[in-house]
Amino acid sequence: MKIAKPILLVTTPLGVIEGVYECYKLAGGLVFIMLAMLTVMTCAAATVVSVVRREEADARKTQPWKS
């Protein structure tokens, strides 16, 4: 896990960028649909992370002995 996490953090965005480029080469204008999908998925992931962090912070405030 010590080496896997940095590798994933580097290769995943590179793979997405390469995928968008290949989509542009293959389908041209449809790249906008792919970018729209990526934007929606990014917003969904950010919302989930935000909710989890907020609920964790609330849990620590109400039950400080369980942290």
C-alpha positions as CSV (number, residue, x, y, z in Angstrom):
1,M,0.0,0.0,0.0
2,K,3.0,2.3,0.6
3,I,3.9,2.3,-3.0
4,A,0.5,1.5,-4.6
5,K,-1.2,4.7,-3.5
6,P,1.3,7.2,-5.1
7,I,1.3,5.1,-8.3
8,L,-2.5,5.2,-8.4
9,L,-2.6,8.9,-7.7
10,V,-0.3,9.5,-10.7
11,T,-1.6,6.9,-13.2
12,T,-5.3,7.5,-12.8
13,P,-5.4,11.1,-13.9
14,L,-2.9,10.3,-16.7
15,G,-5.2,7.5,-17.9
16,V,-8.2,9.8,-17.8
17,I,-6.4,12.4,-19.8
18,E,-5.3,9.8,-22.3
19,G,-8.8,8.5,-22.6
20,V,-10.2,11.9,-23.3
21,Y,-7.5,12.4,-26.0
22,E,-8.4,9.1,-27.6
23,C,-12.1,10.0,-27.5
24,Y,-11.3,13.2,-29.3
25,K,-9.3,11.3,-32.0
26,L,-12.0,8.7,-32.4
27,A,-15.2,10.5,-32.1
28,G,-14.4,14.3,-32.3
29,G,-17.3,16.2,-30.9
30,L,-18.5,13.4,-28.6
31,V,-15.6,14.3,-26.3
32,F,-17.9,17.0,-24.8
33,I,-20.3,14.2,-23.6
34,M,-17.4,12.4,-22.1
35,L,-16.2,15.5,-20.3
36,A,-19.7,16.2,-19.0
37,M,-19.9,12.6,-17.6
38,L,-16.5,13.1,-16.0
39,T,-17.7,16.4,-14.4
40,V,-20.8,14.7,-13.0
41,M,-18.8,11.8,-11.6
42,T,-16.3,14.2,-10.0
43,C,-19.0,16.2,-8.4
44,A,-20.7,13.0,-7.1
45,A,-17.4,11.8,-5.6
46,A,-16.7,15.2,-4.1
47,T,-20.2,15.3,-2.5
48,V,-19.7,11.8,-1.0
49,V,-16.3,12.8,0.5
50,S,-17.8,16.0,1.8
51,V,-20.7,14.3,3.5
52,V,-18.4,11.6,5.1
53,R,-16.0,14.2,6.4
54,R,-18.8,16.4,7.8
55,E,-20.5,13.4,9.5
56,E,-17.2,12.2,11.0
57,A,-16.5,15.7,12.4
58,D,-20.0,15.8,13.9
59,A,-19.5,12.4,15.4
60,R,-16.2,13.5,17.0
61,K,-17.9,16.6,18.5
62,T,-20.7,14.6,20.1
63,Q,-18.6,11.6,21.2
64,P,-15.0,12.8,21.7
65,W,-14.1,9.7,23.7
66,K,-14.6,7.4,20.6
67,S,-12.1,9.1,18.3
